[in-house]
Amino acid sequence: MQQLQTMIEAAFRNRELLKETQYAQAVREAIALLDSGKLRVAEPTATAGEWQVNAWAKEAILLYFGVTQMEVIECGPFEYYDKIPLKTNFQAAGVRVVPPATVRYGAHIEAGAILMPSYVNIGGYVATGSMVDTWATVGSCAQVGKGVHLSGGVGLGGVLEPPSASPVIVEDGAFLGSRCIVVEGVHIEREAVLGANVTLTASTQIIDVTGSEPVITRGRIPARSVVIPGTTTKKFAAGEFGVQCALIIGKRKESTDQKTSLNDALREFNVSV
C-alpha cells in the first residue's frame, strides 16, 4: 500500500508519469482498492469523532479520469457514455439494489446496505445496515456509516479538490430527513437527527438553542443532536434579511433500541421527515 501511495503521489505531481504503464496501473489498482473497501478516502481514527483523510486516494480518483477512455456502457435497457464503469455483482456483495439505483465503480457498498433508486459516486462509502432512499445522492468521496438512513432526495455533496479537504461524513446511526443537503465537508456525528430540508454548508450557522443563550458553530453537527431548519437575521447594504441556518433543538434520549429512540425524538420535537 505504501508503494502504491508513493507512485500515486508522484504521478499527481507529474502527470507525464501516467504515460508509463506502471503508474497508470497503480492508479487502476488504487481505484480497485476503493471499490473493494480495502482503501477509503477517509476513515475514523482511534479518537472518537476524529477522521483521517487519505489525500492520495482522492489523487488516484482524479488521475483515473486521465487514464480511462470514454465508452458506451449498457446496463439492461439503459445506456450510458462515460469514462467510469458501473459497479456490478451486488448479489455476491449482499447488497439490495432497487432499479434504477446507480453506483459508480470505485465506490464501496457494504453487505446489508439497501439502495433505493439513488446514486453513489466514485470514492463514496456506504456501510452495512444503511439505506440510501429514493433519489438520494451520495457524492464523490462522501462517507456514510452503519445504520444510517438517507431519506428521499437527500444530497450529500462530493469533495474531490483539494485532495486534502475532508469529504462529507455521516457517522453511524444518523437520520437525515427528506431533501436535506449536506455539502462542503460538513461532518454529521453519530446518531444525529436532521429534520426535512436542513441545509448545511461549511459556512452555515449551526445554532444550539437549547440553553439560555444561542451557541453558534459551523461545519459539524454534534452526536445525537436533533436539528431543524431555521433562519437568522443578517445585515446587508440593502437592509436586514433572514438567511438560512440550522437549529439544534435537543438531543436524542439514551436507548438501547435506536429505532425507538429515533421515533421518540421525532415525536418529542415535532420534527418533519
N, C-alpha and C positions, 0 to 999 in steps of 0.2 A: 504493500500500500504506500509506503514512504517513497519508493522509487517511482511509482505511478504519479504521486503528488509532485515530485520534483520535475518530472517530464511535463506535466500539465502546466505548472507554473512557468517553466522555461518557454513553452510554446505560446503561452499567453503574453509573455513579454516580447517574443519574436515570432510573429505568425509565419515567417518563412520556414520555420521548422516543420510546419504541417505538411510541407512538400515531401518530407522524409517519412517513409512508411511506418517506422516505429513510433513516431509521435502521433500520427493520425490514428494508429491502432491504440495508443494509450488513451486517447480521447474516447474511442469507442468502448474500451474496457471500463473506463470510469462511468460512462452512461449505463453500461450493463450492471455495474455495481449499484448505481442508484435505482435502477429498475428492480433489482432483486432485494433491495432494502439493506444490503450489506454496507452501503455508504449512504449517509444522509447529509443534506445541505446544512442542517442544524440539528443538534442533539442535546438533550438535557445533561447537565453535569452532576457531580456528586452533591453540589449545593442546591437545595430545594429552590425551585423557581428560576434558576440560572441556566442559560443555554449557551452552547458554544457554536459559533458559525464556522463551517468549513468552507472558507472562501474559494479554495481550489476546486471544490465540487461545482460551484457556480461558474468558475472559469471554464471547466470542462463543458458545461452546458452551452456557454457562449461559443466555444470553439467547435462544438458539434455541428452548429449551423454552417460552419465553414468547410466541414469535411463530408457533408452529405449533399445529395442532389435532389432536386425536385422530381417527384414521380407520382403517377396515378396510384391511389390506394383504394381498392374495392373491398367493401365490407357488406356482404349481402346486397340489398338493394341500394346501398349508399355508396357514393363515390367521392373521394377527396383528392386533393392535389397539394402535396406538401413535402417537406424535407424529412419529417419525423414520422415514423410509422405509428400505428395504434397498438396499444397493449393488448395482448391476447392471453389465452389459456386461463380464463377466470375459474373454470370448473376445477381444474387442478389446484388452483391457488385458494379455493374455498371462499370465493367472493361472489356474492349475489349481485348481478348487474342487470338492471331493467332497461330494455331498449327505449330510446337510443342513447343511453349513457355512453360517454366517450372518455377514455383515458389515454393520454399520450405515452408512448414508450419513454422510459426514464423516470416515470412516477412509480411509487410503490403503494400498493393497497394490501394491507394485512388480511389474513384469513379471518372471516367473521364480520368484515365490513359489508355494508349494503350501499349500493349506488343506485338511486332512482335516476330518471333521465337528467343527467347532470354532466359536468365537465371537470376533469382533473388534468392540469397541465404538467409538463415535464418538470421534474425536481420536487413535485408535490409528494406528500406522505400522509396517508390516512390509516390510522391504527385500528386494531380489532374492536368490534362492537360499535363502531361509529356508523352513522347514517348521513350520507350526503343526499339531501332530499331534492325534489323536483326543481330543475332549473337553477340549482345552486352551483357555484363555481369555486373550485379550489385553484387559485392562481399558481403560477410557476414558483416553486420552492416553498409554498405555504405548508406548514406542519400542523397536522390535526391529530390530537391524542386519542386515547382509548375512550370509548363510550360517549363520544361527542355527538350531538345532534345539530346538524346544519339544516335549518328549516327551509321551506321553499323560497327560492330566489335569493338566498344568502350569497354575498360576493366576498370572497377572500382574495385580496389583491396579490398580484405577483410582484416579486422583487428580485431582479437579476443583477442590476447595476446600481451602485458599485458592488463588486463581489463581496466586499467586507460587510455590506449592510445586512442587518438582521431581517429575515423574512417574517411574514405574518405567522404567529404561533398561537394555536388554540390548545390549551392543555386538557388533560383528562377530565371527563365528566361535565364539560361545559355545554350549555344550551344556548344557541343563537336563534332568536325568533325570526319570523318571516321578513325578508327584504333587508336584513342587517347588512351593513357594508363595513368591512374591516380591511384597511389598506396601510401602506407605508410602514410596514414592520411593527404594527401595533401588537401587543402581547396580551392575550386573554388567559389569565391564570386559571387553575383547576376549579371546576365546578361553578364557575361564574354563570349567571343567567342574564342574557341580554334580551330585552323585550323587542317586539317588532319595530323595524325601522330605525334602530340605533345605528348611527354613522360614526365611525371612528377613524380619523386620520392622525398623522403624527402631531398635528397642531390642534386637534380638537380638545377643548377643555373638558376634562372629566371632573365633575364636581360632586364631592361627597357631602350630601345634605342631611346626614343622619345625626350630626351633632348640633350644637348651638351656633356654630359658625361654619360657613362653607369651606371646604378644603379642596383646592384646585391642583390637579396633576394632569399629566399628558402621557400618552403612549402606552399605558398599561392599566388593565383592569385587575384589581386585587382578587385573590381567591375568594370564591363563594359570594361575591357581590351580586346584588340584584340591580340591574341597570335599565333605565328607560330613557327615551329621547327627551330633550328639553331645549330651551333657548336661554340665552343670556344677552344682556344689553352691551353693545359696543358702539363707541363714538366714531363717527366718520365726519369728513368735511361737510357733508350734506345734512348731518344730524345723527341722532341715536337710533339704532336699529337692532332688532333681535337677530342673533346668529345662533346656529345650531350648536348644542353641547350634549353631553351625556351626563345623566344624574344617577349617582349611586344612592339608592333609597333604602337599602337594608342588606342583610346577609341571609343566606340560606341557613336554616336550622340544622344542627348536627343530627344525623340519622344514618343508621347502617343501611337503610333502604334508600338509594339515591332517587328512585322514581317517586317514592312517597315524598322525599324532601323537595324535589322539584315541583311537584303538584302543590305542596303546601306553600312554597314560595310564590308561585303564580297566583294562587288564591288570595294569600295574605296581602300581597302588594298590588293586586289587580293589574297584573302585567299582561299586555296584549302579546299574543304569539302569532 
